[in-house]
Amino acid sequence: MKYMTSSAGVPGITPWQDTWYKLSTNHIAVAGLLVLIILITGAVFAPLIVFHDPHEQYTDILLAPPFWHEDSKPGFILGTDDLGRDIFSRLVYGARYSLFLGFVIVCLSLLVGVAVGAIAGMKRGVIEAVILRMMDIMLAIPAILFAIVIVAILGASLFNAALAVSIVLLPHFVRITRAAVITEMSKDYVLASKLDGSKGWLLFFRVLLPNISAPLIVQSTLSFSNAILDIAALGFLGLGAQPPTPEWGALLSASREFIETAPWTVTLPGLAILITVLASNLLGDGLRDALDPRIDQS
Amino acid sequence: MPQLLLRRILLVIPTFIGIVALTFFLIRLAPGDPILLIAGEHGVSAERYAELQKQFGFDQPLFIQFADYLSQVLNGDLGLSVVTQTPVLDEFGKLFPATLELALIAMIVAIAIAIPAGVLAAVKRNTLIDHSITAISLVGYSMPIFWWALLLILLFSVNLGILPVAGRLSFIYDIESVTGFMLIDTLLANDKEAFIDALHHLTLPAIVLATIPLAVIMRMTRSSMLEVLKQDYIRTARAKGLSEFSVIFKHALRNALIPVITVIGLQTSILMTGAILTETIFSWPGIGKWLLEAVYRRDYPVVQGGVLLIASLVILVNMVVDLLYVLINPALRQK
């Protein structure tokens, strides 16, 4: 048992500072955060980092191997694909799709999920029962299958894939919000605020939301990694990003047939997905430990 | 307790009707005329259009259409595949054993490795063993399995050439389908070579499909064991002078397994998601591949029926797991 695992209750320290303190002592979570920051920076400043346009086809340098091979071509550090496009450039630009879409998907899912969950938790009764049943129905259909069906109906595109994934992630946010709202509603500070005249959305945003944000933050981080995996899976199945978009899943799908002749075209995009998902899962786990008061004394 | 069980069983009914409604409205949400979608890309004559409209009941009010669909579903009629013109339920029944065989083997592999590994990690807390097991579980949990499948193919099929990349059995063997489970059918045919061949075909898809359940169950076993090992009754058991083996396996593990069983139940949905990707990559003739192909071909009755059947399966398994949970949990049993 460590002593000084928490600075909660120390005067002058806000809950956010306390969380940050606990998170910063968790080296693995910090590593995840650092990797994510590097990836985001890379995605934002992509044009400054890469040497080639991701769509430029160098037709005389097809399927060049990465730098650790003897036959690698200078300037193409991770080699080229079957059309002579620079793989490094495509991966860096691909990060833009995965990270940006992951962010948008989680925001959308969080926004709608919190609103629906809040209604369920505050209104109770029939409305709550109907909402919960609807979430059960959505959860009964396996995630990727549900997303595939939505995309099949709306048509295969990156936008529709993102929409489908945010619908698939929705039930988790609804359930967490509802459960947290119900717990908080029975507490005295909420009663005091109600007596003070707060009600409806004002009560929710001003009083409840700040107190239920911890589980929502954790779920958002974990949903971010799920969103990236699902978008990549849809891209791989040809139902998400369409070629020549350098989205990681689509890159993998396009390079599948070169697995024997140019295995690096398959290994590299997958590695990019794995690293990103792993980093955000590590951060999510760290945040869960830092924000969950039950683990405080362990 | 009977009330608790009954309530849980009754709860399945509205969920099931909701899933029927969802699959029903699915096809009607698609942009464009559903009849033209059902008829396929080649278009239809005016006569055929009217015929199809009548066949699918699109000339009726929406709620009558839904009532008809619901009664059809309850009678086991899920319509015909647009492509093959065979009943959707028959196609599902024919392909399901392949998926079930793969999923069962994957689950057995996952549980057989994950529970001992999770226990080991908890007992050897904060040692190199624990850190390695936790790291494996984290990577497994974050793994894009479609890429993992390609990596395994690259290693075992392309580079080493020891495992096949597609299908359930090599073409040279002709095995009569009795149970639909290739491992059992080859044994029934008393063809040892075919059995080994089937096992070879099963290895890579099973590893891929087992990866995520393995990671999740390992993690859950570890944290559940850590929780239990802190309890007073474990200290009592140790104080009584019981052997460490007896403390861990008889006193701790049996209690730690309760949440693990719930997590195992939740894997059904994950296995079905995994089956779509795994079966597509390994050309495994199961329902995952069948459904995805139906999506590509816009075979809406198959998509509708397939989603309904898979979702029903998931709610059924979840219900059974919930009931089991009540039965094995002493705290709930007494209520």
Contacts between the chains, C-beta under 8 A, distances in Angstrom:
chain1	res1	chain2	res2	distance
A	133	B	14	5.4
A	133	B	15	6.4
A	133	B	18	6.0
A	134	B	18	6.8
A	136	B	15	5.0
A	136	B	18	7.5
A	136	B	315	7.7
A	137	B	15	5.8
A	137	B	18	4.0
A	137	B	19	5.4
A	137	B	22	6.0
A	137	B	311	7.7
A	139	B	269	7.5
A	140	B	15	6.5
A	140	B	19	6.1
A	140	B	269	7.6
A	140	B	311	4.3
A	140	B	312	7.9
A	140	B	314	4.8
A	140	B	315	4.8
A	140	B	318	7.7
A	141	B	19	7.5
A	141	B	22	7.8
A	141	B	307	6.1
A	141	B	310	7.1
A	141	B	311	4.8
A	141	B	314	7.4
A	142	B	269	4.6
A	142	B	270	7.3
A	142	B	272	4.1
A	142	B	273	4.1
A	142	B	276	7.7
A	142	B	310	6.6
A	142	B	314	6.9
A	143	B	269	7.3
A	143	B	273	5.4
A	144	B	273	4.3
A	144	B	276	5.7
A	144	B	277	7.0
A	145	B	272	6.5
A	145	B	273	6.3
A	145	B	276	6.1
A	145	B	291	6.9
A	145	B	307	6.5
A	145	B	310	6.5
A	146	B	307	8.0
A	148	B	276	7.1
A	148	B	291	7.8
A	148	B	292	6.8
A	148	B	295	5.7
A	149	B	26	6.6
A	149	B	295	7.1
A	149	B	303	6.2
A	149	B	307	5.9
A	152	B	295	4.3
A	152	B	298	7.3
A	152	B	303	6.5
A	153	B	26	6.5
A	153	B	27	8.0
A	153	B	29	5.7
A	153	B	30	4.6
A	153	B	31	7.9
A	154	B	31	7.6
A	155	B	31	7.7
A	225	B	142	6.6
A	229	B	142	7.9
A	229	B	144	5.8
A	232	B	144	5.7
A	232	B	146	7.9
A	233	B	144	7.0
A	233	B	146	6.1
A	233	B	277	6.3
A	236	B	146	5.0
A	236	B	277	7.7
A	237	B	277	7.5
A	237	B	280	7.0
A	237	B	292	6.7
A	238	B	296	8.0
A	239	B	295	7.6
A	249	B	144	7.8
A	249	B	146	7.9
A	252	B	146	7.0
A	252	B	147	6.1
A	252	B	150	7.3
A	256	B	150	6.7
A	259	B	150	6.2
A	259	B	153	6.8
A	259	B	154	5.8
A	259	B	158	6.4
A	260	B	158	5.3
A	263	B	154	5.5
A	263	B	158	7.6
A	266	B	147	7.6
A	266	B	150	5.3
A	266	B	151	7.8
A	266	B	154	6.9
A	267	B	151	6.9
A	267	B	154	7.6
A	269	B	147	7.7
A	270	B	144	5.9
A	270	B	147	3.0
A	270	B	148	7.8
A	270	B	150	7.0
A	270	B	151	7.1
A	273	B	144	4.6
A	273	B	147	6.5
A	274	B	139	7.4
A	274	B	142	6.1
A	274	B	143	6.4
A	274	B	144	6.3
A	274	B	147	7.1
A	277	B	142	4.2
A	277	B	143	8.0
A	277	B	144	7.1
A	278	B	138	6.7
A	278	B	139	6.5
A	278	B	142	4.1
A	281	B	138	6.5
A	281	B	141	6.4
A	281	B	142	5.1
A	282	B	138	7.0
A	285	B	138	7.9
